[in-house]
Amino acid sequence: MNIKMVDLYTQYAQIKPEIDKAMEAVLTSTDFISGKAVGEFAAGLGAYLGSNVIPCANGTDALQIAMMALDLKPGDEVILPVHTYVATAEVIALLGLTPVFVDVDEHTFNIDVRQITAKITPRTKAIVPVHLYGQCADMEPLMEIATRHSLYVIEDTAQALGADYTFSNGSKKKAGTIGTIGTTSFFPSKNLGCFGDGGAIIANDKALAEKIRIIANHGQRIKYHHDVVGVNSRLDTLQAAVLNVKLKYLTEYTAKRNAAAAYYDEHLGKLNTVRIPVRAKNSTHVFHQYTIKTAEDQRDVLKKTLEGMGIPTMIYYPVPLHLQKAYLRDGFGPGSFPVTEKLSKTVISLPIHTELTTGQLEYICNAIKKTLSA
């Protein structure tokens, strides 16, 4: 079987006429930078999320621009989960800010909100919850903490675009629209992915959205008039054209990912040697990743065996941020964040995408059962 972690070609083949037409329109117009499709995509995604969207070059830029827009200064502390991709911490460090790590919940893999308050100091200015693997962090109590301590909240929504968070009063908001600013990525493997790099910043406040827009465009509202120090971070028109097409299918893509996840749940959920993903009670799941937990002595054996059977897997993330050479700090060695350290040795992500067939899912599940029962 030709199984992929993410089958981008087959997805493209399903909508090829629309994609080719959209890209040809850009090629014909030669409007490659800040073209019509960029504005259309910003409006379309904004309508989907119910917020203001500013496209940019990638998800890492989105985080950096968000922090610049909030006027965070060197020495300010930013709280973030230690179980995440390096980009979340990277931009904090690049801006001269201080990353303050918090462990994650062992069930949802998202930031453990119960541990945040103890990490707040007079220098703390923001919290960056990462909606990992496809579902929202527990945003209601997190926002209560942020409000109580006058902190900004920057949502890293790169893995959970489209997820809904339900508050205790029954109201719902999309991931990325709950905090002060949301950020996301359109890296090709994301649920809404383009054919290269791309990202966006989300802001409910119109004045803040305009400030973000200016920063992303060299700090200028009018060409050659630079009001603030900015950066050059643009979403290419060709990528926007691709995203305009794919955005129409995002709800369908989410349903397909959930169908694949449901199959995994049904066929792996009864194994004593596997812990399937836990759904947070107050968030939908868009399954950017389907991540299971195994025993420490079984994870690497399972990975190697599956790959020998033509089944790709990924480990997110094998080395926790606090143990990475670039982020080593006095007092934070092994044992500092036990949940994350345990996850780094036990989690493994299985293939999940919009084109998985029942036959492929059956093959994967049977291979896991056979390996873990041997």
MIROLUM-392316 format. One record per residue (C-alpha): residue number from 1; residue in one letter; x, y, z. Coordinates in Angstrom, 2 decimals, padded with zeros to 5 digits. Example, Ala and Ser with C-alpha at 12.3 -4.5 7.8 and 13.67 -1.06 7.14 Angstrom:
[node 1, 'A', [012.30, -004.50, 007.80]];
[node 2, 'S', [013.67, -001.06, 007.14]];
***
This chain:
[node 1, 'M', [000.00, 000.00, 000.00]];
[node 2, 'N', [001.13, 003.53, -000.79]];
[node 3, 'I', [000.34, 005.10, 002.57]];
[node 4, 'K', [001.48, 008.64, 003.37]];
[node 5, 'M', [001.34, 010.73, 006.53]];
[node 6, 'V', [-000.38, 013.38, 004.41]];
[node 7, 'D', [-001.39, 012.61, 000.83]];
[node 8, 'L', [-001.09, 016.02, -000.79]];
[node 9, 'Y', [-001.07, 014.78, -004.37]];
[node 10, 'T', [-004.31, 012.82, -004.12]];
[node 11, 'Q', [-005.98, 015.77, -002.41]];
[node 12, 'Y', [-004.79, 018.04, -005.22]];
[node 13, 'A', [-006.02, 015.58, -007.86]];
[node 14, 'Q', [-009.55, 015.77, -006.42]];
[node 15, 'I', [-009.73, 019.54, -006.99]];
[node 16, 'K', [-007.18, 019.88, -009.78]];
[node 17, 'P', [-009.36, 021.80, -012.26]];
[node 18, 'E', [-010.21, 024.45, -009.66]];
[node 19, 'I', [-006.64, 024.77, -008.41]];
[node 20, 'D', [-005.17, 024.97, -011.92]];
[node 21, 'K', [-007.71, 027.59, -012.96]];
[node 22, 'A', [-007.01, 029.72, -009.90]];
[node 23, 'M', [-003.24, 029.52, -010.36]];
[node 24, 'E', [-003.48, 030.21, -014.09]];
[node 25, 'A', [-005.46, 033.37, -013.35]];
[node 26, 'V', [-002.57, 034.64, -011.21]];
[node 27, 'L', [000.02, 033.64, -013.80]];
[node 28, 'T', [-001.92, 035.43, -016.52]];
[node 29, 'S', [-002.34, 038.58, -014.47]];
[node 30, 'T', [001.30, 038.44, -013.23]];
[node 31, 'D', [-000.05, 040.01, -010.05]];
[node 32, 'F', [002.27, 037.93, -007.87]];
[node 33, 'I', [002.61, 040.21, -004.83]];
[node 34, 'S', [-000.42, 041.42, -002.85]];
[node 35, 'G', [-002.71, 040.46, -005.70]];
[node 36, 'K', [-006.50, 040.21, -005.74]];
[node 37, 'A', [-006.53, 036.64, -004.45]];
[node 38, 'V', [-004.80, 037.70, -001.22]];
[node 39, 'G', [-007.57, 040.12, -000.32]];
[node 40, 'E', [-010.21, 037.56, -001.29]];
[node 41, 'F', [-008.63, 034.96, 000.93]];
[node 42, 'A', [-008.34, 037.33, 003.89]];
[node 43, 'A', [-012.03, 038.16, 003.53]];
[node 44, 'G', [-013.04, 034.52, 003.08]];
[node 45, 'L', [-011.12, 033.20, 006.07]];
[node 46, 'G', [-012.26, 036.21, 008.09]];
[node 47, 'A', [-015.89, 035.34, 007.35]];
[node 48, 'Y', [-015.28, 031.70, 008.28]];
[node 49, 'L', [-013.70, 032.67, 011.61]];
[node 50, 'G', [-015.84, 035.71, 012.31]];
[node 51, 'S', [-012.79, 037.93, 012.77]];
[node 52, 'N', [-010.21, 040.07, 010.98]];
[node 53, 'V', [-007.50, 038.15, 009.11]];
[node 54, 'I', [-004.12, 039.48, 007.98]];
[node 55, 'P', [-002.24, 037.03, 005.72]];
[node 56, 'C', [001.53, 036.77, 006.08]];
[node 57, 'A', [004.47, 034.69, 004.87]];
[node 58, 'N', [004.34, 031.82, 007.39]];
[node 59, 'G', [003.17, 030.77, 010.82]];
[node 60, 'T', [006.41, 031.72, 012.55]];
[node 61, 'D', [006.18, 035.25, 011.17]];
[node 62, 'A', [002.59, 035.35, 012.39]];
[node 63, 'L', [003.74, 034.74, 015.96]];
[node 64, 'Q', [006.51, 037.32, 015.69]];
[node 65, 'I', [004.26, 039.99, 014.20]];
[node 66, 'A', [001.65, 039.34, 016.90]];
[node 67, 'M', [004.20, 039.95, 019.64]];
[node 68, 'M', [005.52, 043.05, 017.89]];
[node 69, 'A', [001.98, 044.40, 017.61]];
[node 70, 'L', [001.53, 044.05, 021.37]];
[node 71, 'D', [004.71, 046.08, 021.96]];
[node 72, 'L', [006.40, 043.36, 023.99]];
[node 73, 'K', [009.87, 044.49, 025.03]];
[node 74, 'P', [013.15, 042.63, 025.72]];
[node 75, 'G', [013.02, 041.09, 029.17]];
[node 76, 'D', [009.24, 040.63, 029.15]];
[node 77, 'E', [008.19, 037.09, 030.02]];
[node 78, 'V', [005.89, 035.01, 027.86]];
[node 79, 'I', [004.33, 031.80, 029.16]];
[node 80, 'L', [004.00, 028.86, 026.77]];
[node 81, 'P', [003.69, 025.07, 026.89]];
[node 82, 'V', [006.95, 023.14, 026.81]];
[node 83, 'H', [005.40, 020.43, 024.61]];
[node 84, 'T', [005.19, 022.24, 021.27]];
[node 85, 'Y', [007.10, 022.91, 018.07]];
[node 86, 'V', [010.14, 025.13, 018.49]];
[node 87, 'A', [008.64, 028.06, 016.53]];
[node 88, 'T', [006.49, 029.03, 019.51]];
[node 89, 'A', [009.56, 029.56, 021.69]];
[node 90, 'E', [011.80, 030.67, 018.84]];
[node 91, 'V', [010.09, 033.98, 018.15]];
[node 92, 'I', [009.98, 034.79, 021.85]];
[node 93, 'A', [013.73, 034.36, 022.08]];
[node 94, 'L', [014.41, 036.21, 018.82]];
[node 95, 'L', [012.60, 039.28, 020.12]];
[node 96, 'G', [014.67, 039.25, 023.31]];
[node 97, 'L', [011.71, 038.10, 025.39]];
[node 98, 'T', [011.96, 035.37, 027.99]];
[node 99, 'P', [010.13, 032.09, 027.36]];
[node 100, 'V', [008.58, 030.64, 030.52]];
[node 101, 'F', [007.69, 026.99, 030.09]];
[node 102, 'V', [004.66, 025.25, 031.57]];
[node 103, 'D', [003.99, 021.52, 031.46]];
[node 104, 'V', [001.01, 020.10, 029.60]];
[node 105, 'D', [-002.03, 018.04, 030.49]];
[node 106, 'E', [-001.23, 014.34, 030.10]];
[node 107, 'H', [-004.58, 013.64, 028.43]];
[node 108, 'T', [-005.15, 016.49, 025.97]];
[node 109, 'F', [-001.44, 017.38, 025.46]];
[node 110, 'N', [-002.36, 021.08, 025.74]];
[node 111, 'I', [-000.99, 023.56, 028.28]];
[node 112, 'D', [-001.92, 022.68, 031.85]];
[node 113, 'V', [-003.86, 025.78, 032.81]];
[node 114, 'R', [-003.64, 024.84, 036.51]];
[node 115, 'Q', [000.11, 025.51, 036.43]];
[node 116, 'I', [000.02, 028.95, 034.80]];
[node 117, 'T', [-000.64, 031.19, 037.81]];
[node 118, 'A', [002.45, 029.96, 039.64]];
[node 119, 'K', [004.60, 031.05, 036.68]];
[node 120, 'I', [003.33, 034.64, 036.58]];
[node 121, 'T', [005.73, 037.35, 037.77]];
[node 122, 'P', [005.74, 041.17, 037.49]];
[node 123, 'R', [007.56, 040.73, 034.16]];
[node 124, 'T', [004.93, 038.45, 032.65]];
[node 125, 'K', [003.15, 040.07, 029.72]];
[node 126, 'A', [001.54, 037.29, 027.67]];
[node 127, 'I', [000.45, 033.67, 027.48]];
[node 128, 'V', [000.74, 031.62, 024.28]];
[node 129, 'P', [-001.57, 028.60, 024.41]];
[node 130, 'V', [-000.83, 026.14, 021.61]];
[node 131, 'H', [-003.89, 024.26, 020.34]];
[node 132, 'L', [-001.92, 021.08, 019.81]];
[node 133, 'Y', [-002.77, 018.26, 017.39]];
[node 134, 'G', [-006.18, 019.73, 016.54]];
[node 135, 'Q', [-008.14, 020.72, 019.63]];
[node 136, 'C', [-008.28, 023.85, 021.74]];
[node 137, 'A', [-006.46, 024.39, 024.99]];
[node 138, 'D', [-008.79, 025.03, 027.93]];
[node 139, 'M', [-009.36, 028.66, 027.04]];
[node 140, 'E', [-012.08, 029.76, 029.46]];
[node 141, 'P', [-010.03, 029.41, 032.67]];
[node 142, 'L', [-006.92, 030.55, 030.79]];
[node 143, 'M', [-008.67, 033.76, 029.73]];
[node 144, 'E', [-009.87, 034.30, 033.30]];
[node 145, 'I', [-006.25, 034.13, 034.50]];
[node 146, 'A', [-005.13, 036.48, 031.73]];
[node 147, 'T', [-007.84, 039.00, 032.54]];
[node 148, 'R', [-007.12, 038.86, 036.26]];
[node 149, 'H', [-003.41, 039.56, 035.67]];
[node 150, 'S', [-003.84, 041.93, 032.67]];
[node 151, 'L', [-001.99, 039.61, 030.28]];
[node 152, 'Y', [-002.24, 039.28, 026.52]];
[node 153, 'V', [-003.19, 035.93, 025.02]];
[node 154, 'I', [-001.71, 034.88, 021.68]];
[node 155, 'E', [-003.28, 031.69, 020.37]];
[node 156, 'D', [-001.02, 029.43, 018.31]];
[node 157, 'T', [-003.68, 027.89, 016.10]];
[node 158, 'A', [-001.42, 026.34, 013.46]];
[node 159, 'Q', [-002.69, 022.82, 014.22]];
[node 160, 'A', [-006.31, 023.53, 015.08]];
[node 161, 'L', [-007.76, 025.89, 012.47]];
[node 162, 'G', [-011.51, 025.29, 012.39]];
[node 163, 'A', [-011.84, 023.82, 015.89]];
[node 164, 'D', [-014.68, 025.19, 018.03]];
[node 165, 'Y', [-014.37, 025.98, 021.72]];
[node 166, 'T', [-017.53, 025.93, 023.86]];
[node 167, 'F', [-017.72, 028.13, 026.95]];
[node 168, 'S', [-019.64, 027.23, 030.11]];
[node 169, 'N', [-022.52, 029.51, 029.05]];
[node 170, 'G', [-022.92, 027.56, 025.80]];
[node 171, 'S', [-021.37, 030.17, 023.50]];
[node 172, 'K', [-018.82, 029.05, 020.94]];
[node 173, 'K', [-015.79, 030.60, 019.30]];
[node 174, 'K', [-013.36, 029.38, 016.69]];
[node 175, 'A', [-009.80, 028.60, 017.70]];
[node 176, 'G', [-007.72, 031.73, 017.14]];
[node 177, 'T', [-010.57, 034.16, 017.89]];
[node 178, 'I', [-010.69, 033.82, 021.68]];
[node 179, 'G', [-007.51, 035.56, 022.82]];
[node 180, 'T', [-006.04, 038.96, 022.04]];
[node 181, 'I', [-004.52, 037.67, 018.78]];
[node 182, 'G', [-004.58, 034.35, 016.95]];
[node 183, 'T', [-001.93, 033.01, 014.61]];
[node 184, 'T', [-001.91, 030.16, 012.13]];
[node 185, 'S', [000.14, 028.46, 009.43]];
[node 186, 'F', [-000.72, 027.22, 005.95]];
[node 187, 'F', [002.26, 024.89, 005.66]];
[node 188, 'P', [001.30, 022.25, 003.05]];
[node 189, 'S', [000.59, 019.49, 005.60]];
[node 190, 'K', [-001.78, 021.65, 007.67]];
[node 191, 'N', [-005.53, 021.06, 007.54]];
[node 192, 'L', [-005.76, 024.16, 005.36]];
[node 193, 'G', [-002.45, 024.09, 003.53]];
[node 194, 'C', [-001.06, 025.89, 000.52]];
[node 195, 'F', [001.67, 024.77, -001.90]];
[node 196, 'G', [004.51, 026.44, -000.03]];
[node 197, 'D', [004.79, 028.64, 003.04]];
[node 198, 'G', [001.97, 030.82, 004.29]];
[node 199, 'G', [000.42, 032.11, 007.48]];
[node 200, 'A', [-002.05, 034.54, 008.96]];
[node 201, 'I', [-002.74, 036.64, 012.04]];
[node 202, 'I', [-006.26, 036.91, 013.47]];
[node 203, 'A', [-007.50, 039.87, 015.52]];
[node 204, 'N', [-011.02, 040.74, 016.63]];
[node 205, 'D', [-010.09, 044.35, 017.37]];
[node 206, 'K', [-010.05, 046.37, 014.15]];
[node 207, 'A', [-007.47, 048.88, 015.36]];
[node 208, 'L', [-005.14, 046.07, 016.39]];
[node 209, 'A', [-005.73, 044.34, 013.06]];
[node 210, 'E', [-004.71, 047.51, 011.23]];
[node 211, 'K', [-001.56, 047.79, 013.33]];
[node 212, 'I', [-000.69, 044.18, 012.48]];
[node 213, 'R', [-001.31, 044.86, 008.81]];
[node 214, 'I', [001.10, 047.81, 008.92]];
[node 215, 'I', [003.83, 045.87, 010.74]];
[node 216, 'A', [003.63, 043.02, 008.22]];
[node 217, 'N', [004.13, 045.54, 005.40]];
[node 218, 'H', [007.44, 047.17, 006.40]];
[node 219, 'G', [005.68, 049.33, 008.99]];
[node 220, 'Q', [003.91, 051.36, 006.33]];
[node 221, 'R', [000.29, 052.24, 005.66]];
[node 222, 'I', [001.25, 054.39, 002.70]];
[node 223, 'K', [004.14, 053.33, 000.49]];
[node 224, 'Y', [007.47, 054.86, 001.53]];
[node 225, 'H', [005.93, 056.29, 004.74]];
[node 226, 'H', [007.07, 054.05, 007.61]];
[node 227, 'D', [005.19, 054.74, 010.84]];
[node 228, 'V', [006.64, 051.87, 012.89]];
[node 229, 'V', [009.43, 049.33, 012.61]];
[node 230, 'G', [007.98, 046.49, 010.61]];
[node 231, 'V', [008.88, 043.38, 008.67]];
[node 232, 'N', [008.37, 042.08, 005.15]];
[node 233, 'S', [005.92, 039.21, 005.50]];
[node 234, 'R', [003.51, 038.64, 002.64]];
[node 235, 'L', [001.40, 035.73, 001.50]];
[node 236, 'D', [002.16, 035.15, -002.18]];
[node 237, 'T', [-000.78, 035.64, -004.52]];
[node 238, 'L', [-000.29, 032.14, -005.94]];
[node 239, 'Q', [-000.58, 030.65, -002.46]];
[node 240, 'A', [-003.66, 032.74, -001.73]];
[node 241, 'A', [-005.25, 031.45, -004.93]];
[node 242, 'V', [-004.69, 027.87, -003.77]];
[node 243, 'L', [-006.05, 028.65, -000.32]];
[node 244, 'N', [-009.17, 030.29, -001.76]];
[node 245, 'V', [-010.05, 026.99, -003.38]];
[node 246, 'K', [-009.15, 024.82, -000.40]];
[node 247, 'L', [-011.03, 027.02, 002.07]];
[node 248, 'K', [-014.29, 025.94, 000.41]];
[node 249, 'Y', [-013.48, 022.35, 001.34]];
[node 250, 'L', [-012.21, 022.90, 004.88]];
[node 251, 'T', [-015.42, 021.69, 006.56]];
[node 252, 'E', [-015.42, 018.59, 004.35]];
[node 253, 'Y', [-011.74, 017.98, 005.09]];
[node 254, 'T', [-012.40, 018.20, 008.82]];
[node 255, 'A', [-015.22, 015.66, 008.54]];
[node 256, 'K', [-012.95, 013.25, 006.65]];
[node 257, 'R', [-010.21, 013.55, 009.24]];
[node 258, 'N', [-012.74, 012.91, 011.98]];
[node 259, 'A', [-014.02, 009.84, 010.13]];
[node 260, 'A', [-010.49, 008.44, 009.97]];
[node 261, 'A', [-009.99, 009.23, 013.66]];
[node 262, 'A', [-013.24, 007.45, 014.51]];
[node 263, 'Y', [-012.01, 004.35, 012.68]];
[node 264, 'Y', [-008.77, 004.41, 014.65]];
[node 265, 'D', [-010.73, 004.87, 017.88]];
[node 266, 'E', [-012.96, 001.90, 017.15]];
[node 267, 'H', [-010.16, -000.47, 016.18]];
[node 268, 'L', [-007.41, 000.66, 018.58]];
[node 269, 'G', [-009.41, 001.85, 021.56]];
[node 270, 'K', [-009.73, -001.58, 023.16]];
[node 271, 'L', [-006.01, -002.35, 023.08]];
[node 272, 'N', [-004.51, -002.33, 026.56]];
[node 273, 'T', [-001.19, -001.24, 025.09]];
[node 274, 'V', [-002.51, 001.90, 023.39]];
[node 275, 'R', [-004.07, 005.11, 024.65]];
[node 276, 'I', [-006.08, 006.79, 021.91]];
[node 277, 'P', [-006.46, 010.60, 021.84]];
[node 278, 'V', [-008.66, 012.11, 024.53]];
[node 279, 'R', [-011.26, 014.61, 023.29]];
[node 280, 'A', [-011.54, 017.70, 025.43]];
[node 281, 'K', [-015.15, 018.11, 026.54]];
[node 282, 'N', [-015.25, 021.78, 025.54]];
[node 283, 'S', [-013.52, 021.60, 022.14]];
[node 284, 'T', [-014.10, 019.94, 018.83]];
[node 285, 'H', [-011.11, 018.18, 017.28]];
[node 286, 'V', [-009.92, 018.74, 013.71]];
[node 287, 'F', [-007.23, 016.04, 013.93]];
[node 288, 'H', [-004.21, 017.69, 012.44]];
[node 289, 'Q', [-002.54, 014.71, 014.05]];
[node 290, 'Y', [-003.87, 011.43, 015.43]];
[node 291, 'T', [-001.47, 010.84, 018.29]];
[node 292, 'I', [-001.53, 007.74, 020.46]];
[node 293, 'K', [000.47, 006.79, 023.54]];
[node 294, 'T', [002.24, 003.48, 024.09]];
[node 295, 'A', [004.58, 002.11, 026.73]];
[node 296, 'E', [008.09, 003.57, 026.61]];
[node 297, 'D', [009.65, 000.26, 025.61]];
[node 298, 'Q', [007.15, -000.23, 022.79]];
[node 299, 'R', [007.05, 003.15, 021.02]];
[node 300, 'D', [010.27, 002.94, 019.04]];
[node 301, 'V', [009.72, -000.75, 018.27]];
[node 302, 'L', [006.26, 000.09, 016.93]];
[node 303, 'K', [007.63, 002.93, 014.79]];
[node 304, 'K', [010.35, 000.78, 013.27]];
[node 305, 'T', [008.01, -002.16, 012.62]];
[node 306, 'L', [005.33, -000.02, 010.99]];
[node 307, 'E', [007.82, 001.70, 008.74]];
[node 308, 'G', [009.07, -001.72, 007.67]];
[node 309, 'M', [005.50, -002.46, 006.62]];
[node 310, 'G', [005.22, 000.74, 004.58]];
[node 311, 'I', [003.37, 002.72, 007.24]];
[node 312, 'P', [004.93, 006.12, 008.02]];
[node 313, 'T', [004.68, 007.59, 011.52]];
[node 314, 'M', [005.96, 010.72, 013.24]];
[node 315, 'I', [007.02, 011.60, 016.76]];
[node 316, 'Y', [005.95, 015.08, 017.90]];
[node 317, 'Y', [008.19, 015.96, 019.70]];
[node 318, 'P', [011.16, 013.69, 020.57]];
[node 319, 'V', [013.19, 016.29, 022.53]];
[node 320, 'P', [011.29, 018.66, 024.86]];
[node 321, 'L', [012.04, 022.35, 024.47]];
[node 322, 'H', [013.65, 022.70, 027.90]];
[node 323, 'L', [016.17, 020.00, 026.95]];
[node 324, 'Q', [017.04, 021.53, 023.59]];
[node 325, 'K', [020.54, 023.06, 023.50]];
[node 326, 'A', [019.18, 026.42, 022.34]];
[node 327, 'Y', [016.82, 026.71, 025.32]];
[node 328, 'L', [018.78, 025.18, 028.17]];
[node 329, 'R', [018.34, 027.15, 031.38]];
[node 330, 'D', [019.87, 026.87, 034.82]];
[node 331, 'G', [017.63, 024.76, 037.01]];
[node 332, 'F', [015.71, 023.12, 034.19]];
[node 333, 'G', [017.16, 019.73, 033.46]];
[node 334, 'P', [015.60, 016.28, 033.15]];
[node 335, 'G', [012.65, 015.92, 035.49]];
[node 336, 'S', [011.62, 019.59, 035.33]];
[node 337, 'F', [008.53, 018.91, 033.21]];
[node 338, 'P', [007.63, 015.25, 033.82]];
[node 339, 'V', [004.49, 015.03, 031.68]];
[node 340, 'T', [006.21, 016.43, 028.59]];
[node 341, 'E', [009.26, 014.26, 029.15]];
[node 342, 'K', [007.02, 011.20, 029.40]];
[node 343, 'L', [005.18, 012.15, 026.23]];
[node 344, 'S', [008.44, 012.56, 024.33]];
[node 345, 'K', [009.07, 008.87, 024.95]];
[node 346, 'T', [005.57, 007.48, 024.46]];
[node 347, 'V', [003.66, 009.43, 021.78]];
[node 348, 'I', [003.52, 008.44, 018.13]];
[node 349, 'S', [001.36, 010.00, 015.41]];
[node 350, 'L', [-000.32, 007.83, 012.79]];
[node 351, 'P', [-001.18, 008.75, 009.18]];
[node 352, 'I', [-004.23, 010.99, 009.03]];
[node 353, 'H', [-005.46, 013.01, 006.10]];
[node 354, 'T', [-008.44, 013.54, 003.85]];
[node 355, 'E', [-007.65, 010.74, 001.41]];
[node 356, 'L', [-007.15, 007.76, 003.74]];
[node 357, 'T', [-009.16, 004.77, 002.55]];
[node 358, 'T', [-010.87, 002.16, 004.69]];
[node 359, 'G', [-008.45, -000.40, 003.33]];
[node 360, 'Q', [-005.47, 001.67, 004.39]];
[node 361, 'L', [-006.93, 002.26, 007.85]];
[node 362, 'E', [-007.61, -001.44, 008.27]];
[node 363, 'Y', [-004.05, -002.29, 007.23]];
[node 364, 'I', [-002.60, 000.24, 009.69]];
[node 365, 'C', [-004.75, -000.93, 012.60]];
[node 366, 'N', [-004.05, -004.61, 011.94]];
[node 367, 'A', [-000.33, -003.89, 011.81]];
[node 368, 'I', [-000.47, -002.09, 015.17]];
[node 369, 'K', [-002.48, -004.88, 016.77]];
[node 370, 'K', [-000.08, -007.50, 015.48]];
[node 371, 'T', [003.01, -005.58, 016.61]];
[node 372, 'L', [001.79, -004.74, 020.10]];
[node 373, 'S', [000.38, -008.19, 020.79]];
[node 374, 'A', [003.57, -009.99, 019.70]];
***
